[in-house]
Amino acid sequence: MGALPFGYFSLGKQRKVTRQGANSKSILKFQQLLICIKTMLNDKVGWNKAMEVELKNQKPNILYHYCSTPTFRSIIETRSIYLSLLSLSNDDTEGKIITKTIKDFGTEQNISSEKSDFLVKLFEVFEIQFRSLGFCLSGHDDLLSQWREYGNGGKGVAIGFSLDYLQKISTDILNVDPKSLFFTEVFYEDNVQNEIRPLIEKLYRLLTDEIINGFNHSATHDLRDMDNSDLSKLFNSDEQKKFLFLSLYLIQKIHSIKSSCFYQEKEWRLFDYLYLPSINTKIKYKERNDVLTPYRVFNLPYLEAGIFQEIVLGPNHPTPIDIIKDFLRDNGFIDVEVRKSTIPYRNRN
């Protein structure tokens, strides 16, 4: 996909990144950077181990996308989904939890303002460099708050996607595939603070004056644009490379951690980075409540893999079940269960 032109504030300078500046060469450099550092450190950071409390949760076999009936119809007929900019979601802290924790930790531990301000500013830059487009799902098949917020006040539909299918089309930053997206469970702030804070403590410990000065005097502050020469100047010791690797680990989790206020959603996400040219499709825009939101269309591959497991009709959905089944069958989706929500909710609007 082509990246949007956007301006961002680097450390002390303002620089505009164009489509040409965030091209396939940039992502290849970033992938090579990750591979080299990960190999060197033998994955010693161990994010999965840090998250092991959350990872023990039993994974559901089906994940549900709550939507309006027109969106349901579009997904079925076009066999595609929309990935929208996550930072414009209804969560005001979206993408900001890690940076907030870095700032709070620096204040609590009386870390020097030079280090704390640098690290906070660095991750604020990362928040922009690694903005994501996402498609959100829930582990709940019939949740009132989901119907109200995303299911058109209970008149919409919850589309049950097979977890096996979602894993089949998932990828990671080291193996970008035009038919794949990144796929993650969302972790919630209160449950992972004990795991995040030790990583941030280590990040502060690894941050040296050489790294700060190196970034301040670097020609670019965008990791995607750095070549081997830039990297070798900034990160020429094992400790400095560990700082970079740990930073990259945390960057990848920016949109995987949300406020605990949203815990009941049990959210999972398919997403892609806004700058990442993994799929040759254009960014489009849609307007909702006067907000202009970037999005792109992702065509669902491998449809033979049993993508849809069931359809749940909202508590106020008016279409008869047999009509929904006919609609699915006429579009090539056979043996998909259709049922009605059991929530006794009446939308008076």
N, C-alpha and C positions, 0 to 999 in steps of 0.2 A: 504494500500500500504506500501511497505517497504521503509524506508527512506534511502537516500544516506549517506554513511560515508563522513563527511566533517569536516575540521578543522575550528575553529573560535577563534578569539581573545577575551577572556573575559576581565574583568577589571583588567589588570595587569598580567594575566596568559594566556597561550595558552593551549587549551584542545581539544582533538579529540573526536567527538561524533560518536559512532558506531551504526550499526543497532540495536544491543542489547540495547544501551543506549537510543535510541529514539523509544521505543516499545509502545505497547498498554497501559502499565501501566503509561507511561509518559503522554500520552494524557488524560487518565482518571484523573490523578492528576490535569492537567491543566483545564479540564472541571469542576472538583469539586471546584477548586480554583475560577473560574469565577462565578459559581453558588453561592458559599458561600458569596463572596464579593458583588455580584449584589443584593442578597437577603438582606444583611445587610444594604446596602446603598439605597435600593429601587430605583435603577436606577436613581440617582439624577443628574448624569452627563448630560444625555439627548442629546446624539449625534444627534438623528433625529431632535430635535428642533434646534440644532446648524446648521444643514444642511437644514433648512426648505426652504430657497430660492431655492436651487437646487431641493428639493423634490417636489416642486410645479409644476415642469415641467411635462407636460402631457406625460405619458408613451406610446410609440408606441405599436401597437398590434403585430408587426412583427419586429424581429431583424435579421440583415443580416451578414453572414460570407462570406467575400470575399476570394476566393481561386483559385488555378489553376484547370484545368479540371481533371487531375489525382487525385487531392485531393477530388474534388467533387465526382468522381466515387468511390473512396475508402469509403467515408462517407456513400454513399447510399448503396453500396454492402455489407459492413461490419457492417453497423449500429453502427458505433463507431466514436469517435473524438479523436484527439491528444491534450493533455494538455502539453504545452511547458513552459520552465522556463522563467518567465516574466522579470527577471532582465537582460536577454540577448536580450530584444526586441530592436527596433530601437530608443527608447527613452532613451537617456543617463542618464536622471534623474529618471528613473523608480525605485520606491521604496524608493527614497531619499528625497522627498519633505518635509516630516514631520521633518526629522533630520535637513535638511537645515534651516527650519523655526525656529527650536529650537536654532540652532547656531546663526542665524541672530538676533533673539529676545534677546538672551543673550548679544550680542555685543551692540545692540541699547540701551538696558536698563542698561548698565554698571554693569551687574550681575557679581559677583565674578568668577574668572577663575576656582576656585575649583568646584563650582556648575555647571557652564556652561560646562566645560570639562567633568565632570561626566555624565551629562545628554546627551550630544552629544555622548559620548562613549557608554553609555547604549543603546541608540537607534541604533547606528551602529551595536552593537551586535544583537539587535532585528531584524535588517534588514536581518542578516544571519540566525538567528534561525527561522524566519518566512518567508523564501523564498517561493514563490508560483509558481505553474504550472498553466497555464491558457489557455483558449480558448476564443478568442476575437470576438466580434460582433459589428455592427454599427447600429445606428438608421436610417441611410440613405440607401435607396434602389438602388441609382444610382449616385455615387459620383466619379468624375474623379480621385481625389487623391487616393481613395481606389482602383480603378481599376489599377492605375499605380503601387502602392506600393505592393498590395496583390493579385491582380487579373491578374497576368502575363501580364502586359501591356495592359489590356483590352481584352485579349484572354480567360480569365477565366470565373468564375461563382460566383454569389452572392446567397447563399442559405438562403432562408427566413424561420427562425425558429419562431414558435408560441411563443409569450411571455407567454401565459398560460402554455405551455409545459415546458418552462424554469423555471418558478416559481414552477411547480409541482415537478421538480427534484432538487430543491434547498433546502439547509439546513442551519444550523448555527452551530457555534462552540459548542453549548450546546447539540446539537442533531445530532451527526455524524451518517450518514446512508450509508451503502455500495452502495446504488443506488442513492446517492445524491452528489451534489457539492455545493460549495458556489456560490452565484449569486449576482452581484452588478452592479449598474450603476457607471460609472467612473465620478468623479468630477474633475473640473479643477482649477488649482492653484489660478488664479486671482479672481475667483468667490467665493472661500471659505476661503481666507486669513482672512477676518474679523471674520469668525467663528472659524478658527483654533487657531488664536493668543490668544484669551481669554482663551482657554483651556490650551495652553502652559504657559500662564502667571500663571494660577492656579497651573499647575504642578510645576513650579519653586517655587511658594509660599509654596507648600506642601513639597518640598524637604528639608529634615533636615540633620544635621550632623549625626544623629543616622542612617538614611537610608544609607548615603554614607559609613560610617564606617562599617555598617552591611554587605553591599555588598562586601567591600574590604576584610573583614575577613571571608566571607562565604566560605564553602567548595565547593559550586557550584554557578555559576552565570547564570545557565540555569533554567528559571522558570518552564520548563517542568519536570525537575528532582527533584524539591523541594518537600519535604513532609511537613506534618503539623508542625513538629518541626522546620524545617528551616523557614517556613513562620511566625510562631509565634515569632521567634526571630527577624526577619527582620521587621515585620509589626505588632507591638503589641499595637498600639493605633489607634483610629478611623482616625486620620489625616494621619497616615502612610498607613492605608488600603485604604483611598481615593486616595492617591498617586498611589498605585498599580493599583487600578481599573481604574483610569484615564489613566495610562500608557497602560493598556491592551486595553482600548477603542481605543486609538490612534494606537496601534500595529495592530489592526484588519483593520485599514484604510490605512496601508502602501501602498498597491497596489490598492487602490481605488481613489487615487489622482494623477493626471498627470500634466505635464507642459501645460500651456494654449496654447502653440504652436500647440497642437494636438486637440484643441477644436472642430474643424470642424468634427472630426471623430464621435462625439456623441457616445462614446464607452460604451459598457457593457461587463461584463466578467463572465464566468463560471470559477471557479478556485478551487484549493485544495492546502493545505500546503505541501511542499516537504517532511517534516518529518512525516506527519500525516498518520498513518497506517489504513486509513478508508476503503481501498479497497485492497484486497490481490492480487495485480498485481505488476510486477517488473518494475523498472525504466529502460527505454531504452535510446539509444542515436542516434541522427541523426547529420549529418554534412551538413552545408550550408555556402558557402563562407569561408571555412576553420575554421568555429566556430563549436565546438562540443557542442551540446545542449541536456540536459536531457529532456525527455518527458515520458509520460505514456499514455496508451490507456484507454479510458473510454467508455464502452459499453452502448449505449443509452437504457434506460429502458422505459417501458410504451409506446411502439410504437403505440398503439391503440389510443393514446391521440391526434392525429393530429399534429405530430411534424413539418412537412414541410408545409408551407402555399403557398409558391411560389418560383420559380427559375428565377433569372434574368441573362440573358446571356450578357457577356461583349460586348462593342461596336465593338470589333474585333473578337468575338467568331465565329468560322466557322461552327459549327454543326447546321443543320436545327432544328427548334423548334419541329417538329413532331418526330424526332429521339430522342430528349431529353424526350419527353412525353412517347415514347415507352419504353425507358430505365427505367424511373420511374415506369411505370405500370408493367413492367416485374419483377421489384424488390419489388412489393407489395404496391407501393405508388400511389394511384389513386386520381384523382380530384385535382392534384397539378397544379396551374397555372404556365405557362412558358411564358416569354415574353423577348423581346430584349431591351437592353439599348437604350435610346434615345439620348445619348451623341454623337455628331459628331466628335469622336476622331479617328485618324488614327495612329497606331503604325508603324513607319517606320523601326523598328528593325527586 
